[in-house]
Amino acid sequence: MRLKNVSVITYMIIWGTYVILRILSVAPIVEPKIYPDSGTYLTIASQPFFSADFWGAGTPIITPLVYKLLGGNTQGIVLFQSIFSILAWTILAVAAARSVRTPRLKPLAFCTILLFSLSGEIMLWDGVVLSESISGSLSALFIAAWFWFLEEHNWDWGKAAIVMGVGGLWMLTRDTNALLVLGVAGVLLGLSIVKLADKRYLYIGIFFLAVFALGIGSASSGGRWISPNLNIMSRRILTNPEYIEFYQQNGMPVTPEVLALAGAKARPVDAGFSDDPALDEFHQWHAENGRSVYLKFLLLKPVDTLLSPIQNISTMVYTEPLFLYAPRGFRSLLPYPVDQIAFFQTWNPLTAWILGFSVVIGLTFAIWSKDRKWAVPLVMLLLVYPHLLTIWHIANPEALEFRHAYQFNVHLRTYVWIALILAIDDFSALVISRHISSIRKLHRGFVWGGLFIVIASLVVDFILPGHDTFSIGYAQGFGLVSGLLLICFGLRLRQNWQ
């Protein structure tokens, strides 16, 4: 009993320190940061609750709804976002600690998640009147809800309802979140159909499909796809003669005025580039056919579609520019090197190796332990690339390297930390039990994982040809060395336990 009390006191001290650091980071904010999109959220929030202008406007509904409940008070919004973020990441930290079997590692799991959420990239959004803070907090709650739901093998409708509720709210916060959870629904439906999971998971999958349909309907009625799609056209279509020809064959009027839009910025206010009457025919065509032709373009250009996000991965995961959004007075209290480690900011060979290592070790221990808790990081891993694909091809390319890729970066880094936490826990349990037959099987994961990294290093030239901001040669060398080390470790592990 005494040990339990000491443990509780330790957790309370850690959590109290965490809360103090969060408060000290946000308290000095002089005033909330307001952007053009902030005005859109606040304007929608000011509309009558039972009006089409509120429910069918140009943004997903959750952020304006929260702002409306707070009376549109920007100081109140900062306070709410800060408290909500603290609670959400605390709940995820508790869920991660509960999922760990080794008692001495539970505080480590708890601290790791809290340290991650102390990153400046996460905390700065609490003082910004945009959807990023609420979306990031809901993503943490969504992962925690799944951990809680999978703790027991018996089906619990109450926990299932919480998973569906949190997932639904997260889907209706950003359109790309809805597409990500659509992937979760697909996994659940697939596992249920082939009878690898309880058939009642069908209900969760069907619920997510229904919320996705609701979100798509809202996006269509509000026309919020138009401005991002126009910016994609100006940045990626109108700058490529081959793509222009494809669009022309599909009815797009190609005039000097349209071609002059290459690199221009669409205005969300009037969902267009300018008031030039010469562009009326183009805007009419885009309103009627722009989305369907773009979907056709993505399907008929599979190589470009699948590789372009990877070819621009360094832009997508580079997060240092996020601090340009920080409100005046905000400061991250973590030392810069610690902040970089907690939310590894720059895409480099070390970052790539950490991600590859987390994938290898995660899959290895998931196969070995067959523990239900591994379903959470494995599904997260399965959806990393679809999430990247979605962000790149659907999100507005304006400031893509800044806030529009933020949710993907939270997803990616949360997966890495959770996978490493669970892997360390399983490895500790394995060493303690010294289960020889399991160790013999475990070595295969390292060998195959090392082979995967070696092969990936050899073909990276074909995936990232002529990339300017990524040291391919350095990455290849680093990948080859680390892959060979994993192979050697696996073979050594097998030899020691023959």
C-alpha positions in Angstrom: 0.0 0.0 0.0 2.8 2.4 0.9 4.5 1.8 -2.6 1.2 2.6 -4.2 0.8 5.8 -2.3 4.4 6.8 -3.1 3.7 6.1 -6.7 0.6 8.3 -6.7 2.5 11.1 -5.1 5.3 10.8 -7.7 2.7 11.0 -10.5 1.1 14.0 -8.9 4.5 15.8 -8.5 5.3 15.1 -12.2 1.9 16.2 -13.4 2.0 19.3 -11.2 5.3 20.3 -12.6 3.9 19.7 -16.1 0.9 22.0 -15.5 3.1 24.7 -14.1 5.3 24.6 -17.2 2.3 24.8 -19.4 0.9 27.8 -17.5 4.3 29.6 -17.5 4.5 29.1 -21.3 1.0 30.5 -22.0 0.6 33.1 -19.3 2.9 35.7 -20.8 0.9 35.8 -24.0 0.1 39.5 -24.6 -2.9 38.9 -26.8 -4.2 35.9 -28.9 -2.8 35.6 -32.4 -5.5 36.4 -35.0 -5.2 35.4 -38.7 -7.6 35.8 -41.6 -8.9 32.3 -41.0 -9.5 33.3 -37.4 -11.9 35.9 -38.6 -13.8 33.2 -40.5 -14.2 31.0 -37.4 -15.3 34.0 -35.3 -17.7 35.2 -38.0 -19.3 31.8 -38.2 -19.5 31.6 -34.4 -21.4 34.8 -34.3 -24.2 33.5 -36.6 -27.5 32.3 -35.1 -27.2 28.7 -33.8 -30.1 27.4 -35.8 -29.1 28.9 -39.1 -27.6 27.7 -42.4 -24.9 30.3 -42.0 -23.7 28.6 -38.9 -24.0 24.9 -39.8 -23.3 25.0 -43.5 -20.5 27.6 -43.6 -17.0 27.4 -45.0 -15.2 25.5 -42.2 -15.7 22.2 -40.3 -18.2 22.9 -37.5 -16.4 22.0 -34.2 -14.1 24.9 -33.9 -16.8 27.6 -34.6 -19.1 25.7 -32.2 -16.6 25.8 -29.4 -15.9 29.5 -30.1 -19.7 30.2 -30.1 -20.1 28.5 -26.7 -17.3 30.7 -25.4 -19.1 33.8 -26.7 -16.3 34.6 -29.3 -14.1 35.9 -26.5 -10.5 35.5 -27.6 -9.1 35.5 -24.1 -11.6 32.8 -23.2 -10.6 30.8 -26.3 -7.0 30.8 -25.2 -7.9 29.7 -21.7 -10.1 26.9 -23.0 -7.6 25.7 -25.5 -4.9 25.6 -22.9 -6.9 23.7 -20.3 -8.3 21.3 -22.9 -4.8 20.6 -24.3 -3.4 19.9 -20.7 -6.3 17.5 -20.0 -6.1 15.7 -23.3 -2.4 15.1 -23.3 -2.5 14.1 -19.6 -5.2 11.5 -20.4 -3.0 10.1 -23.2 0.0 10.0 -20.8 -2.1 8.0 -18.3 -3.3 5.7 -21.1 0.3 5.1 -22.2 1.4 4.4 -18.7 -1.5 2.0 -18.1 -0.6 0.1 -21.3 2.9 -0.6 -19.9 3.3 -3.9 -18.0 6.7 -3.2 -16.4 6.0 -1.2 -13.2 9.3 0.8 -13.3 8.6 1.9 -16.9 5.2 3.3 -16.2 6.5 6.7 -15.0 8.8 6.8 -18.0 5.8 6.3 -20.4 3.9 9.0 -18.5 6.8 11.5 -18.6 7.5 10.8 -22.3 4.0 11.8 -23.5 4.0 14.8 -21.2 7.4 15.9 -22.4 6.3 15.5 -26.0 3.3 17.7 -25.4 5.6 20.4 -23.8 7.1 20.9 -27.3 6.7 24.4 -28.5 5.1 23.1 -31.7 2.2 21.8 -29.7 1.8 24.5 -27.0 2.0 27.6 -29.2 -1.4 26.8 -30.8 -3.2 27.4 -27.5 -2.7 31.1 -28.0 -3.8 31.1 -31.6 -7.4 31.5 -32.7 -7.4 28.6 -35.2 -8.4 24.9 -35.2 -4.9 23.4 -34.6 -5.1 23.4 -30.8 -8.5 21.7 -30.6 -7.6 19.3 -33.4 -4.3 18.3 -31.7 -6.0 17.8 -28.3 -8.8 15.7 -29.8 -6.2 13.5 -31.6 -4.6 12.8 -28.3 -8.0 11.9 -26.8 -8.8 9.7 -29.7 -5.6 7.6 -29.2 -6.2 7.5 -25.5 -9.8 6.3 -26.0 -8.6 3.4 -28.1 -6.0 2.4 -25.5 -8.7 2.4 -22.9 -11.2 0.5 -25.1 -8.7 -2.2 -25.9 -7.6 -2.7 -22.2 -10.1 -5.5 -21.8 -11.1 -8.3 -24.2 -14.7 -8.0 -23.3 -16.8 -5.6 -25.4 -17.8 -2.5 -23.5 -20.5 -0.3 -25.2 -19.7 2.6 -22.9 -16.1 2.7 -24.0 -17.1 2.1 -27.6 -19.4 5.1 -27.4 -16.5 7.3 -26.1 -14.3 6.1 -29.0 -17.0 7.0 -31.5 -17.8 10.3 -29.8 -14.2 11.5 -29.6 -13.5 10.3 -33.2 -16.6 12.0 -34.5 -15.6 15.3 -32.9 -12.1 15.0 -34.3 -13.4 14.3 -37.8 -15.5 17.4 -37.7 -12.6 19.6 -36.7 -10.6 19.4 -39.9 -11.5 17.8 -43.2 -8.2 15.9 -43.4 -9.0 14.4 -40.0 -12.2 13.0 -41.5 -10.3 11.3 -44.2 -7.8 9.8 -41.7 -10.6 8.3 -39.6 -12.2 7.1 -42.8 -9.0 4.9 -43.0 -9.7 3.7 -39.4 -13.2 2.8 -40.4 -11.9 0.9 -43.4 -9.5 -1.1 -41.2 -12.4 -1.9 -38.7 -14.8 -2.9 -41.4 -12.1 -5.1 -43.1 -11.2 -6.9 -39.9 -14.8 -7.5 -39.0 -15.7 -8.8 -42.5 -12.8 -11.3 -42.5 -13.7 -12.2 -38.9 -10.3 -11.2 -37.4 -12.1 -8.9 -35.0 -15.3 -8.8 -33.1 -18.2 -8.2 -35.6 -19.4 -5.3 -33.3 -16.5 -3.2 -34.6 -18.7 -2.9 -37.7 -20.8 -0.4 -35.7 -17.8 1.8 -35.0 -16.8 1.7 -38.6 -20.3 2.5 -39.8 -20.6 5.4 -37.4 -17.3 6.9 -38.7 -18.6 6.4 -42.3 -21.8 8.3 -41.4 -19.8 11.2 -39.8 -17.5 11.3 -42.8 -20.6 11.6 -45.1 -21.8 14.4 -42.9 -18.5 16.2 -43.2 -18.3 15.8 -46.9 -21.9 17.1 -47.3 -20.9 20.1 -45.2 -17.7 20.7 -47.2 -19.7 20.6 -50.5 -22.5 22.9 -49.3 -20.1 25.4 -47.8 -17.9 25.3 -50.9 -14.8 25.1 -48.7 -13.0 22.8 -51.2 -12.9 25.5 -53.8 -10.2 27.8 -52.5 -7.7 24.9 -51.6 -8.3 23.3 -55.0 -7.7 26.5 -56.8 -4.5 27.0 -55.0 -3.4 23.5 -55.9 -4.2 24.2 -59.5 -2.2 27.5 -59.4 0.8 25.9 -57.7 1.0 22.4 -59.3 -1.2 22.2 -62.4 -0.7 25.5 -64.1 3.0 25.3 -63.7 3.3 22.0 -65.5 2.5 21.8 -69.3 1.7 18.1 -69.2 -0.9 18.7 -66.4 -2.3 21.7 -68.3 -2.9 19.5 -71.3 -4.7 16.9 -69.2 -7.0 19.6 -67.8 -7.6 21.1 -71.2 -8.7 17.7 -72.5 -11.2 17.6 -69.6 -12.8 20.8 -70.5 -10.9 23.5 -68.7 -10.7 26.7 -70.7 -7.0 27.5 -71.3 -6.7 31.2 -72.0 -3.8 33.6 -71.5 -5.7 34.9 -68.4 -5.9 31.4 -67.0 -2.3 30.6 -67.7 -1.3 33.9 -66.0 -2.7 32.5 -62.7 0.3 30.1 -62.3 1.5 30.8 -58.8 -1.4 33.1 -57.9 -3.2 32.8 -54.6 -6.9 32.2 -54.5 -8.9 34.3 -52.1 -11.3 32.4 -49.7 -13.5 35.5 -49.6 -14.9 35.1 -53.1 -13.5 31.6 -53.8 -11.6 32.9 -56.8 -8.4 34.5 -58.0 -9.7 37.9 -59.0 -12.8 39.8 -60.3 -11.5 39.7 -63.9 -14.6 39.0 -66.1 -12.2 37.1 -68.4 -12.0 34.4 -65.7 -15.7 33.9 -65.4 -15.8 30.9 -67.8 -12.9 29.3 -65.9 -14.5 29.8 -62.5 -17.8 28.4 -63.7 -16.0 25.3 -65.1 -14.1 24.9 -61.9 -17.3 25.1 -59.7 -19.0 22.4 -61.8 -16.0 20.1 -62.7 -13.0 21.1 -60.7 -13.2 18.5 -58.0 -14.1 15.6 -60.3 -11.4 16.4 -62.8 -8.8 16.7 -60.0 -9.9 13.3 -58.6 -9.6 11.8 -62.1 -6.2 13.5 -62.5 -5.0 11.8 -59.2 -6.3 8.4 -60.3 -4.8 8.5 -63.8 -1.4 9.8 -62.7 -0.7 7.2 -60.0 3.1 7.5 -60.0 3.0 11.3 -59.5 0.2 10.9 -57.0 1.9 8.4 -54.8 5.5 9.7 -55.0 5.0 13.5 -54.8 4.3 13.5 -51.0 7.4 11.4 -50.4 9.5 13.6 -52.7 8.5 16.6 -50.6 8.7 14.9 -47.2 11.4 17.2 -45.9 9.0 20.2 -46.5 6.1 18.3 -44.9 7.9 17.4 -41.7 10.1 20.5 -41.2 8.3 22.2 -38.3 10.6 25.1 -37.2 8.5 27.6 -39.3 5.5 26.8 -37.1 7.0 29.2 -34.5 6.1 32.1 -36.9 2.5 31.5 -35.7 3.4 31.8 -32.0 1.5 34.7 -30.3 3.5 37.5 -28.9 4.8 36.6 -25.4 4.7 32.9 -25.9 7.8 31.0 -25.0 8.7 27.3 -24.9 10.4 26.5 -21.6 12.1 23.4 -22.9 15.8 23.9 -23.7 16.2 24.0 -27.5 18.0 20.6 -27.8 15.3 19.0 -25.6 12.6 20.5 -27.7 14.2 19.2 -30.9 14.4 15.7 -29.4 10.8 15.8 -28.1 9.3 17.0 -31.4 12.2 16.2 -33.8 11.9 19.2 -36.0 14.2 18.6 -39.0 13.9 15.8 -41.5 17.4 14.3 -41.7 19.0 10.9 -41.8 18.8 10.6 -38.0 15.1 11.4 -38.1 14.5 8.9 -40.9 16.5 6.3 -39.0 14.4 6.8 -35.8 11.2 6.4 -37.8 12.5 3.3 -39.5 13.7 1.9 -36.3 10.4 2.5 -34.6 8.6 0.7 -37.4 10.9 -2.3 -37.3 11.0 -2.7 -33.5 7.3 -2.0 -33.3 6.3 -4.6 -35.8 8.7 -7.1 -34.3 7.4 -6.8 -30.8 3.8 -6.6 -31.9 4.1 -10.0 -33.7 6.0 -11.4 -30.7 3.6 -10.3 -27.9 0.3 -10.4 -29.8 -0.9 -7.8 -27.3 -4.1 -5.9 -28.2 -2.4 -2.6 -27.1 -0.2 -2.9 -30.2 -3.3 -2.4 -32.4 -3.2 1.4 -31.6 0.4 2.2 -32.9 0.1 -0.4 -35.7 -3.0 1.3 -37.1 -1.3 4.6 -36.6 1.6 3.3 -38.6 -0.7 1.9 -41.3 -2.3 5.4 -41.7 0.9 7.5 -41.7 1.4 7.4 -45.5 -2.4 7.8 -46.3 -2.4 10.8 -44.0 0.6 12.3 -45.7 -1.0 11.6 -49.1 -4.2 13.3 -48.0 -2.5 16.4 -46.6 -0.4 16.9 -49.7 -3.2 16.4 -52.3 -6.1 18.0 -50.4 -4.9 20.6 -48.0 -4.4 24.1 -49.2 -0.7 24.3 -50.4 -0.6 27.9 -49.1 1.7 27.6 -46.1 1.6 23.8 -46.3 5.0 23.5 -44.7 3.6 25.6 -41.8 0.3 24.8 -40.2 -1.5 22.7 -42.8 0.8 19.7 -42.2 0.8 20.2 -38.4 -1.8 17.4 -37.7 0.2 14.9 -39.8 3.4 15.8 -37.8 1.6 15.2 -34.5 0.3 11.9 -35.9 3.8 10.8 -37.0 5.7 11.8 -33.9 3.0 10.4 -31.5 3.3 7.1 -33.3 7.1 7.0 -32.9 7.0 7.7 -29.2 4.2 5.3 -28.4 5.8 2.5 -30.5 9.2 3.0 -28.7 7.5 3.0 -25.3 5.6 -0.2 -25.9 8.7 -1.8 -27.5 10.9 -1.0 -24.5 8.2 -2.4 -22.2 8.0 -5.7 -24.2 11.8 -6.0 -24.4 12.0 -5.5 -20.6 9.4 -8.2 -20.1 11.3 -10.5 -22.5 14.6 -10.0 -20.7 12.9 -10.6 -17.3 11.2 -13.8 -18.5 14.1 -15.0 -20.6 11.6 -16.9 -22.7 14.1 -18.6 -25.0 11.6 -19.8 -27.7 10.3 -16.3 -28.0 13.7 -14.8 -28.3 14.6 -17.2 -31.1 11.5 -15.9 -33.0 12.3 -12.3 -32.1 15.6 -12.2 -34.0 13.8 -12.6 -37.3 12.1 -9.2 -36.9 15.4 -7.4 -36.6 16.9 -9.3 -39.6 13.9 -8.6 -41.8 13.7 -5.0 -40.6 17.4 -4.5 -41.3 16.9 -5.9 -44.8 14.0 -3.5 -45.3 16.1 -0.5 -44.3 19.0 -1.6 -46.5 16.8 -2.0 -49.5 15.0 1.3 -48.9 18.5 3.0 -48.7 19.5 1.5 -52.0 16.3 2.7 -53.9 16.0 6.1 -52.3 17.7 7.7 -55.4 14.8 6.5 -57.5 12.2 7.9 -55.1 13.9 11.3 -54.4 15.6 12.2 -57.7 17.5 15.5 -57.5 16.1 16.5 -54.2 17.6 19.8 -53.1 17.0 19.8 -49.3 17.7 16.2 -48.5 21.2 14.7 -48.4 20.5 11.5 -50.2 24.0 10.2 -50.1 24.3 10.8 -46.4 20.9 9.2 -45.9 21.9 6.2 -47.9 25.1 5.7 -46.0 23.3 6.1 -42.7 20.5 3.7 -43.7 22.9 1.0 -45.0 25.0 1.1 -41.8 22.0 1.1 -39.5 20.3 -1.7 -41.5 23.3 -3.9 -41.4 23.7 -3.3 -37.6 20.1 -4.4 -37.1 20.8 -7.6 -39.2 23.9 -8.3 -37.2 22.0 -7.7 -33.9 19.3 -10.2 -35.0 21.8 -12.8 -36.0 23.7 -12.3 -32.8 20.5 -12.7 -30.8 19.7 -15.9 -32.5 23.2 -17.3 -31.9 23.2 -16.4 -28.2 19.9 -18.3 -27.6 20.4 -21.4 -29.7 
